[in-house]
Amino acid sequence: MGVEAFIRWQHPEHRFLTPYQFLPQIDPADLINSLFTLVLNEATKQWRVWSKQSLMISIALNVTARDLMNLDLAN
């Protein structure tokens, strides 16, 4: 059993936007790494909660090539 971490942006005027709709705007501003870190931290927090409840649920998370090159990713 597993889940996938999805991110959506609740835009004040356009409801929920998918990554396809907002990632092209944040990538040039180099905010993609900060967003990835945020999603990774939230996913691992949730995994810890489930783990304490003896729920063995894996979490899938999309990773960019830039994130894979980050030597601190494993930490």
PyMOL Python script that loads the backbone (N, CA, C, O; Angstrom):
from pymol import cmd

cmd.read_pdbstr("""\
ATOM      1  N   MET A   1       0.852  -1.167   0.000  1.00  0.00           N
ATOM      2  CA  MET A   1       0.000   0.000   0.000  1.00  0.00           C
ATOM      3  C   MET A   1       0.897   1.229   0.000  1.00  0.00           C
ATOM      4  O   MET A   1       1.921   1.257   0.682  1.00  0.00           O
ATOM      5  N   GLY A   2       0.517   2.230  -0.755  1.00  0.00           N
ATOM      6  CA  GLY A   2       1.306   3.443  -0.816  1.00  0.00           C
ATOM      7  C   GLY A   2       0.478   4.620  -1.289  1.00  0.00           C
ATOM      8  O   GLY A   2      -0.658   4.469  -1.739  1.00  0.00           O
ATOM      9  N   VAL A   3       1.066   5.778  -1.177  1.00  0.00           N
ATOM     10  CA  VAL A   3       0.431   7.019  -1.610  1.00  0.00           C
ATOM     11  C   VAL A   3       1.449   7.831  -2.401  1.00  0.00           C
ATOM     12  O   VAL A   3       2.649   7.559  -2.363  1.00  0.00           O
ATOM     13  N   GLU A   4       0.951   8.824  -3.112  1.00  0.00           N
ATOM     14  CA  GLU A   4       1.833   9.739  -3.820  1.00  0.00           C
ATOM     15  C   GLU A   4       1.568  11.138  -3.301  1.00  0.00           C
ATOM     16  O   GLU A   4       0.415  11.543  -3.157  1.00  0.00           O
ATOM     17  N   ALA A   5       2.626  11.873  -3.022  1.00  0.00           N
ATOM     18  CA  ALA A   5       2.497  13.250  -2.550  1.00  0.00           C
ATOM     19  C   ALA A   5       2.261  14.159  -3.752  1.00  0.00           C
ATOM     20  O   ALA A   5       3.113  14.274  -4.633  1.00  0.00           O
ATOM     21  N   PHE A   6       1.123  14.786  -3.777  1.00  0.00           N
ATOM     22  CA  PHE A   6       0.779  15.734  -4.839  1.00  0.00           C
ATOM     23  C   PHE A   6       0.736  17.135  -4.255  1.00  0.00           C
ATOM     24  O   PHE A   6       0.378  17.322  -3.092  1.00  0.00           O
ATOM     25  N   ILE A   7       1.094  18.098  -5.049  1.00  0.00           N
ATOM     26  CA  ILE A   7       0.989  19.484  -4.605  1.00  0.00           C
ATOM     27  C   ILE A   7       0.026  20.220  -5.531  1.00  0.00           C
ATOM     28  O   ILE A   7       0.022  20.027  -6.747  1.00  0.00           O
ATOM     29  N   ARG A   8      -0.770  21.051  -4.923  1.00  0.00           N
ATOM     30  CA  ARG A   8      -1.694  21.923  -5.654  1.00  0.00           C
ATOM     31  C   ARG A   8      -1.577  23.304  -5.028  1.00  0.00           C
ATOM     32  O   ARG A   8      -1.299  23.429  -3.835  1.00  0.00           O
ATOM     33  N   TRP A   9      -1.786  24.332  -5.826  1.00  0.00           N
ATOM     34  CA  TRP A   9      -1.742  25.697  -5.316  1.00  0.00           C
ATOM     35  C   TRP A   9      -3.164  26.226  -5.303  1.00  0.00           C
ATOM     36  O   TRP A   9      -3.833  26.265  -6.335  1.00  0.00           O
ATOM     37  N   GLN A  10      -3.618  26.632  -4.130  1.00  0.00           N
ATOM     38  CA  GLN A  10      -4.948  27.224  -4.036  1.00  0.00           C
ATOM     39  C   GLN A  10      -4.821  28.713  -4.352  1.00  0.00           C
ATOM     40  O   GLN A  10      -4.599  29.540  -3.468  1.00  0.00           O
ATOM     41  N   HIS A  11      -4.967  29.022  -5.620  1.00  0.00           N
ATOM     42  CA  HIS A  11      -4.843  30.385  -6.118  1.00  0.00           C
ATOM     43  C   HIS A  11      -6.080  31.168  -5.677  1.00  0.00           C
ATOM     44  O   HIS A  11      -7.190  30.637  -5.723  1.00  0.00           O
ATOM     45  N   PRO A  12      -5.907  32.424  -5.250  1.00  0.00           N
ATOM     46  CA  PRO A  12      -7.058  33.196  -4.764  1.00  0.00           C
ATOM     47  C   PRO A  12      -8.144  33.441  -5.810  1.00  0.00           C
ATOM     48  O   PRO A  12      -9.303  33.654  -5.453  1.00  0.00           O
ATOM     49  N   GLU A  13      -7.792  33.416  -7.083  1.00  0.00           N
ATOM     50  CA  GLU A  13      -8.779  33.697  -8.128  1.00  0.00           C
ATOM     51  C   GLU A  13      -9.115  32.488  -9.002  1.00  0.00           C
ATOM     52  O   GLU A  13     -10.171  32.467  -9.633  1.00  0.00           O
ATOM     53  N   HIS A  14      -8.241  31.488  -9.052  1.00  0.00           N
ATOM     54  CA  HIS A  14      -8.407  30.397 -10.012  1.00  0.00           C
ATOM     55  C   HIS A  14      -8.586  29.022  -9.368  1.00  0.00           C
ATOM     56  O   HIS A  14      -8.326  28.009 -10.017  1.00  0.00           O
ATOM     57  N   ARG A  15      -9.013  28.965  -8.137  1.00  0.00           N
ATOM     58  CA  ARG A  15      -9.185  27.701  -7.417  1.00  0.00           C
ATOM     59  C   ARG A  15      -7.851  26.969  -7.326  1.00  0.00           C
ATOM     60  O   ARG A  15      -6.803  27.596  -7.171  1.00  0.00           O
ATOM     61  N   PHE A  16      -7.894  25.635  -7.422  1.00  0.00           N
ATOM     62  CA  PHE A  16      -6.674  24.848  -7.313  1.00  0.00           C
ATOM     63  C   PHE A  16      -5.978  24.730  -8.657  1.00  0.00           C
ATOM     64  O   PHE A  16      -6.594  24.378  -9.663  1.00  0.00           O
ATOM     65  N   LEU A  17      -4.672  25.034  -8.659  1.00  0.00           N
ATOM     66  CA  LEU A  17      -3.860  24.899  -9.865  1.00  0.00           C
ATOM     67  C   LEU A  17      -2.977  23.668  -9.729  1.00  0.00           C
ATOM     68  O   LEU A  17      -2.459  23.386  -8.649  1.00  0.00           O
ATOM     69  N   THR A  18      -2.807  22.943 -10.816  1.00  0.00           N
ATOM     70  CA  THR A  18      -1.939  21.770 -10.821  1.00  0.00           C
ATOM     71  C   THR A  18      -0.492  22.216 -11.023  1.00  0.00           C
ATOM     72  O   THR A  18      -0.253  23.344 -11.456  1.00  0.00           O
ATOM     73  N   PRO A  19       0.478  21.351 -10.715  1.00  0.00           N
ATOM     74  CA  PRO A  19       1.883  21.714 -10.957  1.00  0.00           C
ATOM     75  C   PRO A  19       2.138  22.103 -12.405  1.00  0.00           C
ATOM     76  O   PRO A  19       2.946  22.989 -12.683  1.00  0.00           O
ATOM     77  N   TYR A  20       1.453  21.446 -13.319  1.00  0.00           N
ATOM     78  CA  TYR A  20       1.597  21.771 -14.742  1.00  0.00           C
ATOM     79  C   TYR A  20       1.284  23.245 -14.998  1.00  0.00           C
ATOM     80  O   TYR A  20       1.860  23.863 -15.894  1.00  0.00           O
ATOM     81  N   GLN A  21       0.366  23.802 -14.202  1.00  0.00           N
ATOM     82  CA  GLN A  21      -0.057  25.183 -14.405  1.00  0.00           C
ATOM     83  C   GLN A  21       0.860  26.204 -13.716  1.00  0.00           C
ATOM     84  O   GLN A  21       0.986  27.331 -14.195  1.00  0.00           O
ATOM     85  N   PHE A  22       1.503  25.824 -12.597  1.00  0.00           N
ATOM     86  CA  PHE A  22       2.288  26.841 -11.895  1.00  0.00           C
ATOM     87  C   PHE A  22       3.791  26.595 -11.840  1.00  0.00           C
ATOM     88  O   PHE A  22       4.544  27.532 -11.578  1.00  0.00           O
ATOM     89  N   LEU A  23       4.249  25.384 -12.075  1.00  0.00           N
ATOM     90  CA  LEU A  23       5.696  25.136 -12.019  1.00  0.00           C
ATOM     91  C   LEU A  23       6.496  25.917 -13.056  1.00  0.00           C
ATOM     92  O   LEU A  23       7.595  26.368 -12.735  1.00  0.00           O
ATOM     93  N   PRO A  24       6.008  26.103 -14.282  1.00  0.00           N
ATOM     94  CA  PRO A  24       6.783  26.894 -15.243  1.00  0.00           C
ATOM     95  C   PRO A  24       7.063  28.324 -14.760  1.00  0.00           C
ATOM     96  O   PRO A  24       8.056  28.928 -15.167  1.00  0.00           O
ATOM     97  N   GLN A  25       6.203  28.865 -13.905  1.00  0.00           N
ATOM     98  CA  GLN A  25       6.421  30.221 -13.405  1.00  0.00           C
ATOM     99  C   GLN A  25       7.439  30.264 -12.258  1.00  0.00           C
ATOM    100  O   GLN A  25       8.138  31.264 -12.092  1.00  0.00           O
ATOM    101  N   ILE A  26       7.525  29.195 -11.474  1.00  0.00           N
ATOM    102  CA  ILE A  26       8.455  29.250 -10.338  1.00  0.00           C
ATOM    103  C   ILE A  26       9.835  28.712 -10.679  1.00  0.00           C
ATOM    104  O   ILE A  26      10.806  29.031  -9.993  1.00  0.00           O
ATOM    105  N   ASP A  27       9.938  27.903 -11.722  1.00  0.00           N
ATOM    106  CA  ASP A  27      11.236  27.333 -12.077  1.00  0.00           C
ATOM    107  C   ASP A  27      12.264  28.404 -12.434  1.00  0.00           C
ATOM    108  O   ASP A  27      13.387  28.330 -11.936  1.00  0.00           O
ATOM    109  N   PRO A  28      11.943  29.402 -13.274  1.00  0.00           N
ATOM    110  CA  PRO A  28      12.941  30.430 -13.591  1.00  0.00           C
ATOM    111  C   PRO A  28      13.365  31.251 -12.363  1.00  0.00           C
ATOM    112  O   PRO A  28      14.472  31.790 -12.326  1.00  0.00           O
ATOM    113  N   ALA A  29      12.494  31.340 -11.377  1.00  0.00           N
ATOM    114  CA  ALA A  29      12.817  32.102 -10.168  1.00  0.00           C
ATOM    115  C   ALA A  29      13.622  31.259  -9.177  1.00  0.00           C
ATOM    116  O   ALA A  29      13.944  31.719  -8.081  1.00  0.00           O
ATOM    117  N   ASP A  30      13.947  30.017  -9.571  1.00  0.00           N
ATOM    118  CA  ASP A  30      14.726  29.096  -8.755  1.00  0.00           C
ATOM    119  C   ASP A  30      14.042  28.787  -7.420  1.00  0.00           C
ATOM    120  O   ASP A  30      14.704  28.569  -6.406  1.00  0.00           O
ATOM    121  N   LEU A  31      12.719  28.771  -7.438  1.00  0.00           N
ATOM    122  CA  LEU A  31      11.954  28.422  -6.241  1.00  0.00           C
ATOM    123  C   LEU A  31      11.601  26.938  -6.207  1.00  0.00           C
ATOM    124  O   LEU A  31      11.053  26.450  -5.219  1.00  0.00           O
ATOM    125  N   ILE A  32      11.911  26.228  -7.272  1.00  0.00           N
ATOM    126  CA  ILE A  32      11.536  24.826  -7.370  1.00  0.00           C
ATOM    127  C   ILE A  32      12.197  24.002  -6.271  1.00  0.00           C
ATOM    128  O   ILE A  32      11.581  23.074  -5.746  1.00  0.00           O
ATOM    129  N   ASN A  33      13.431  24.322  -5.916  1.00  0.00           N
ATOM    130  CA  ASN A  33      14.115  23.579  -4.859  1.00  0.00           C
ATOM    131  C   ASN A  33      13.453  23.810  -3.516  1.00  0.00           C
ATOM    132  O   ASN A  33      13.295  22.873  -2.734  1.00  0.00           O
ATOM    133  N   SER A  34      13.065  25.043  -3.239  1.00  0.00           N
ATOM    134  CA  SER A  34      12.371  25.342  -1.980  1.00  0.00           C
ATOM    135  C   SER A  34      11.031  24.622  -1.913  1.00  0.00           C
ATOM    136  O   SER A  34      10.638  24.125  -0.857  1.00  0.00           O
ATOM    137  N   LEU A  35      10.342  24.568  -3.027  1.00  0.00           N
ATOM    138  CA  LEU A  35       9.059  23.873  -3.081  1.00  0.00           C
ATOM    139  C   LEU A  35       9.258  22.378  -2.853  1.00  0.00           C
ATOM    140  O   LEU A  35       8.509  21.757  -2.100  1.00  0.00           O
ATOM    141  N   PHE A  36      10.265  21.803  -3.503  1.00  0.00           N
ATOM    142  CA  PHE A  36      10.556  20.387  -3.309  1.00  0.00           C
ATOM    143  C   PHE A  36      10.864  20.095  -1.847  1.00  0.00           C
ATOM    144  O   PHE A  36      10.366  19.115  -1.292  1.00  0.00           O
ATOM    145  N   THR A  37      11.678  20.935  -1.224  1.00  0.00           N
ATOM    146  CA  THR A  37      12.027  20.751   0.188  1.00  0.00           C
ATOM    147  C   THR A  37      10.781  20.799   1.064  1.00  0.00           C
ATOM    148  O   THR A  37      10.631  19.988   1.979  1.00  0.00           O
ATOM    149  N   LEU A  38       9.901  21.735   0.790  1.00  0.00           N
ATOM    150  CA  LEU A  38       8.652  21.844   1.543  1.00  0.00           C
ATOM    151  C   LEU A  38       7.813  20.571   1.406  1.00  0.00           C
ATOM    152  O   LEU A  38       7.341  20.028   2.405  1.00  0.00           O
ATOM    153  N   VAL A  39       7.630  20.101   0.183  1.00  0.00           N
ATOM    154  CA  VAL A  39       6.823  18.897  -0.054  1.00  0.00           C
ATOM    155  C   VAL A  39       7.486  17.678   0.588  1.00  0.00           C
ATOM    156  O   VAL A  39       6.808  16.859   1.209  1.00  0.00           O
ATOM    157  N   LEU A  40       8.796  17.558   0.443  1.00  0.00           N
ATOM    158  CA  LEU A  40       9.516  16.438   1.047  1.00  0.00           C
ATOM    159  C   LEU A  40       9.363  16.442   2.567  1.00  0.00           C
ATOM    160  O   LEU A  40       9.111  15.397   3.167  1.00  0.00           O
ATOM    161  N   ASN A  41       9.514  17.611   3.190  1.00  0.00           N
ATOM    162  CA  ASN A  41       9.370  17.703   4.647  1.00  0.00           C
ATOM    163  C   ASN A  41       7.963  17.347   5.102  1.00  0.00           C
ATOM    164  O   ASN A  41       7.796  16.638   6.094  1.00  0.00           O
ATOM    165  N   GLU A  42       6.958  17.827   4.396  1.00  0.00           N
ATOM    166  CA  GLU A  42       5.567  17.513   4.768  1.00  0.00           C
ATOM    167  C   GLU A  42       5.275  16.021   4.582  1.00  0.00           C
ATOM    168  O   GLU A  42       4.600  15.413   5.413  1.00  0.00           O
ATOM    169  N   ALA A  43       5.777  15.437   3.505  1.00  0.00           N
ATOM    170  CA  ALA A  43       5.561  14.011   3.261  1.00  0.00           C
ATOM    171  C   ALA A  43       6.233  13.162   4.338  1.00  0.00           C
ATOM    172  O   ALA A  43       5.655  12.178   4.800  1.00  0.00           O
ATOM    173  N   THR A  44       7.440  13.531   4.737  1.00  0.00           N
ATOM    174  CA  THR A  44       8.124  12.745   5.770  1.00  0.00           C
ATOM    175  C   THR A  44       7.473  12.927   7.138  1.00  0.00           C
ATOM    176  O   THR A  44       7.461  11.995   7.942  1.00  0.00           O
ATOM    177  N   LYS A  45       6.932  14.115   7.413  1.00  0.00           N
ATOM    178  CA  LYS A  45       6.174  14.297   8.665  1.00  0.00           C
ATOM    179  C   LYS A  45       4.979  13.356   8.703  1.00  0.00           C
ATOM    180  O   LYS A  45       4.720  12.707   9.716  1.00  0.00           O
ATOM    181  N   GLN A  46       4.246  13.285   7.583  1.00  0.00           N
ATOM    182  CA  GLN A  46       3.081  12.407   7.524  1.00  0.00           C
ATOM    183  C   GLN A  46       3.493  10.955   7.638  1.00  0.00           C
ATOM    184  O   GLN A  46       2.809  10.168   8.292  1.00  0.00           O
ATOM    185  N   TRP A  47       4.606  10.583   7.010  1.00  0.00           N
ATOM    186  CA  TRP A  47       5.088   9.212   7.096  1.00  0.00           C
ATOM    187  C   TRP A  47       5.413   8.843   8.543  1.00  0.00           C
ATOM    188  O   TRP A  47       5.126   7.729   8.981  1.00  0.00           O
ATOM    189  N   ARG A  48       6.008   9.774   9.280  1.00  0.00           N
ATOM    190  CA  ARG A  48       6.313   9.517  10.696  1.00  0.00           C
ATOM    191  C   ARG A  48       5.035   9.280  11.502  1.00  0.00           C
ATOM    192  O   ARG A  48       4.994   8.388  12.349  1.00  0.00           O
ATOM    193  N   VAL A  49       4.003  10.066  11.244  1.00  0.00           N
ATOM    194  CA  VAL A  49       2.721   9.892  11.937  1.00  0.00           C
ATOM    195  C   VAL A  49       2.177   8.492  11.661  1.00  0.00           C
ATOM    196  O   VAL A  49       1.781   7.779  12.584  1.00  0.00           O
ATOM    197  N   TRP A  50       2.159   8.104  10.388  1.00  0.00           N
ATOM    198  CA  TRP A  50       1.665   6.777  10.032  1.00  0.00           C
ATOM    199  C   TRP A  50       2.524   5.683  10.640  1.00  0.00           C
ATOM    200  O   TRP A  50       2.003   4.667  11.099  1.00  0.00           O
ATOM    201  N   SER A  51       3.831   5.880  10.648  1.00  0.00           N
ATOM    202  CA  SER A  51       4.748   4.890  11.195  1.00  0.00           C
ATOM    203  C   SER A  51       4.486   4.673  12.688  1.00  0.00           C
ATOM    204  O   SER A  51       4.501   3.535  13.158  1.00  0.00           O
ATOM    205  N   LYS A  52       4.248   5.747  13.428  1.00  0.00           N
ATOM    206  CA  LYS A  52       3.939   5.637  14.860  1.00  0.00           C
ATOM    207  C   LYS A  52       2.625   4.900  15.103  1.00  0.00           C
ATOM    208  O   LYS A  52       2.407   4.338  16.177  1.00  0.00           O
ATOM    209  N   GLN A  53       1.760   4.907  14.106  1.00  0.00           N
ATOM    210  CA  GLN A  53       0.486   4.192  14.189  1.00  0.00           C
ATOM    211  C   GLN A  53       0.610   2.770  13.634  1.00  0.00           C
ATOM    212  O   GLN A  53      -0.390   2.083  13.426  1.00  0.00           O
ATOM    213  N   SER A  54       1.842   2.347  13.402  1.00  0.00           N
ATOM    214  CA  SER A  54       2.152   1.026  12.837  1.00  0.00           C
ATOM    215  C   SER A  54       1.555   0.822  11.449  1.00  0.00           C
ATOM    216  O   SER A  54       1.249  -0.304  11.057  1.00  0.00           O
ATOM    217  N   LEU A  55       1.394   1.902  10.718  1.00  0.00           N
ATOM    218  CA  LEU A  55       0.934   1.833   9.331  1.00  0.00           C
ATOM    219  C   LEU A  55       2.161   1.915   8.424  1.00  0.00           C
ATOM    220  O   LEU A  55       2.849   2.935   8.392  1.00  0.00           O
ATOM    221  N   MET A  56       2.425   0.866   7.707  1.00  0.00           N
ATOM    222  CA  MET A  56       3.586   0.836   6.830  1.00  0.00           C
ATOM    223  C   MET A  56       3.146   1.248   5.428  1.00  0.00           C
ATOM    224  O   MET A  56       2.833   0.404   4.588  1.00  0.00           O
ATOM    225  N   ILE A  57       3.128   2.539   5.194  1.00  0.00           N
ATOM    226  CA  ILE A  57       2.676   3.097   3.929  1.00  0.00           C
ATOM    227  C   ILE A  57       3.847   3.807   3.268  1.00  0.00           C
ATOM    228  O   ILE A  57       4.474   4.677   3.872  1.00  0.00           O
ATOM    229  N   SER A  58       4.137   3.438   2.042  1.00  0.00           N
ATOM    230  CA  SER A  58       5.209   4.122   1.318  1.00  0.00           C
ATOM    231  C   SER A  58       4.652   5.388   0.669  1.00  0.00           C
ATOM    232  O   SER A  58       3.462   5.485   0.368  1.00  0.00           O
ATOM    233  N   ILE A  59       5.541   6.347   0.467  1.00  0.00           N
ATOM    234  CA  ILE A  59       5.163   7.613  -0.157  1.00  0.00           C
ATOM    235  C   ILE A  59       6.044   7.833  -1.382  1.00  0.00           C
ATOM    236  O   ILE A  59       7.270   7.781  -1.291  1.00  0.00           O
ATOM    237  N   ALA A  60       5.418   8.076  -2.518  1.00  0.00           N
ATOM    238  CA  ALA A  60       6.145   8.401  -3.748  1.00  0.00           C
ATOM    239  C   ALA A  60       6.148   9.919  -3.915  1.00  0.00           C
ATOM    240  O   ALA A  60       5.162  10.593  -3.618  1.00  0.00           O
ATOM    241  N   LEU A  61       7.256  10.433  -4.385  1.00  0.00           N
ATOM    242  CA  LEU A  61       7.422  11.869  -4.547  1.00  0.00           C
ATOM    243  C   LEU A  61       8.233  12.106  -5.811  1.00  0.00           C
ATOM    244  O   LEU A  61       9.287  11.499  -5.996  1.00  0.00           O
ATOM    245  N   ASN A  62       7.752  12.979  -6.674  1.00  0.00           N
ATOM    246  CA  ASN A  62       8.504  13.300  -7.888  1.00  0.00           C
ATOM    247  C   ASN A  62       9.737  14.126  -7.534  1.00  0.00           C
ATOM    248  O   ASN A  62       9.678  15.032  -6.703  1.00  0.00           O
ATOM    249  N   VAL A  63      10.833  13.801  -8.171  1.00  0.00           N
ATOM    250  CA  VAL A  63      12.113  14.462  -7.915  1.00  0.00           C
ATOM    251  C   VAL A  63      12.666  14.950  -9.238  1.00  0.00           C
ATOM    252  O   VAL A  63      12.651  14.221 -10.230  1.00  0.00           O
ATOM    253  N   THR A  64      13.158  16.188  -9.258  1.00  0.00           N
ATOM    254  CA  THR A  64      13.761  16.721 -10.477  1.00  0.00           C
ATOM    255  C   THR A  64      15.226  16.289 -10.568  1.00  0.00           C
ATOM    256  O   THR A  64      15.818  15.861  -9.577  1.00  0.00           O
ATOM    257  N   ALA A  65      15.795  16.403 -11.750  1.00  0.00           N
ATOM    258  CA  ALA A  65      17.217  16.084 -11.931  1.00  0.00           C
ATOM    259  C   ALA A  65      18.074  16.971 -11.043  1.00  0.00           C
ATOM    260  O   ALA A  65      19.090  16.523 -10.512  1.00  0.00           O
ATOM    261  N   ARG A  66      17.673  18.219 -10.878  1.00  0.00           N
ATOM    262  CA  ARG A  66      18.415  19.141 -10.017  1.00  0.00           C
ATOM    263  C   ARG A  66      18.412  18.657  -8.570  1.00  0.00           C
ATOM    264  O   ARG A  66      19.428  18.741  -7.880  1.00  0.00           O
ATOM    265  N   ASP A  67      17.262  18.146  -8.109  1.00  0.00           N
ATOM    266  CA  ASP A  67      17.182  17.616  -6.749  1.00  0.00           C
ATOM    267  C   ASP A  67      18.065  16.384  -6.572  1.00  0.00           C
ATOM    268  O   ASP A  67      18.693  16.207  -5.528  1.00  0.00           O
ATOM    269  N   LEU A  68      18.107  15.543  -7.591  1.00  0.00           N
ATOM    270  CA  LEU A  68      18.957  14.341  -7.503  1.00  0.00           C
ATOM    271  C   LEU A  68      20.432  14.697  -7.415  1.00  0.00           C
ATOM    272  O   LEU A  68      21.211  13.948  -6.825  1.00  0.00           O
ATOM    273  N   MET A  69      20.827  15.815  -7.985  1.00  0.00           N
ATOM    274  CA  MET A  69      22.225  16.242  -7.936  1.00  0.00           C
ATOM    275  C   MET A  69      22.587  16.890  -6.608  1.00  0.00           C
ATOM    276  O   MET A  69      23.762  17.150  -6.350  1.00  0.00           O
ATOM    277  N   ASN A  70      21.598  17.155  -5.764  1.00  0.00           N
ATOM    278  CA  ASN A  70      21.829  17.770  -4.462  1.00  0.00           C
ATOM    279  C   ASN A  70      22.424  16.724  -3.526  1.00  0.00           C
ATOM    280  O   ASN A  70      21.768  15.732  -3.207  1.00  0.00           O
ATOM    281  N   LEU A  71      23.645  16.934  -3.090  1.00  0.00           N
ATOM    282  CA  LEU A  71      24.328  15.964  -2.241  1.00  0.00           C
ATOM    283  C   LEU A  71      23.691  15.843  -0.856  1.00  0.00           C
ATOM    284  O   LEU A  71      23.914  14.844  -0.172  1.00  0.00           O
ATOM    285  N   ASP A  72      22.914  16.823  -0.430  1.00  0.00           N
ATOM    286  CA  ASP A  72      22.251  16.780   0.868  1.00  0.00           C
ATOM    287  C   ASP A  72      20.868  16.137   0.810  1.00  0.00           C
ATOM    288  O   ASP A  72      20.178  16.092   1.828  1.00  0.00           O
ATOM    289  N   LEU A  73      20.450  15.646  -0.336  1.00  0.00           N
ATOM    290  CA  LEU A  73      19.113  15.092  -0.490  1.00  0.00           C
ATOM    291  C   LEU A  73      18.843  13.971   0.514  1.00  0.00           C
ATOM    292  O   LEU A  73      17.772  13.933   1.120  1.00  0.00           O
ATOM    293  N   ALA A  74      19.781  13.078   0.692  1.00  0.00           N
ATOM    294  CA  ALA A  74      19.562  11.948   1.613  1.00  0.00           C
ATOM    295  C   ALA A  74      19.385  12.404   3.049  1.00  0.00           C
ATOM    296  O   ALA A  74      18.677  11.761   3.823  1.00  0.00           O
ATOM    297  N   ASN A  75      20.017  13.500   3.408  1.00  0.00           N
ATOM    298  CA  ASN A  75      19.869  14.001   4.788  1.00  0.00           C
ATOM    299  C   ASN A  75      18.463  14.527   4.998  1.00  0.00           C
ATOM    300  O   ASN A  75      18.134  14.992   6.090  1.00  0.00           O
TER     301      ASN A  75
END
""", "prot")
cmd.dss("prot")
cmd.show_as("cartoon", "prot")
cmd.util.cbc("prot")
cmd.orient("prot")
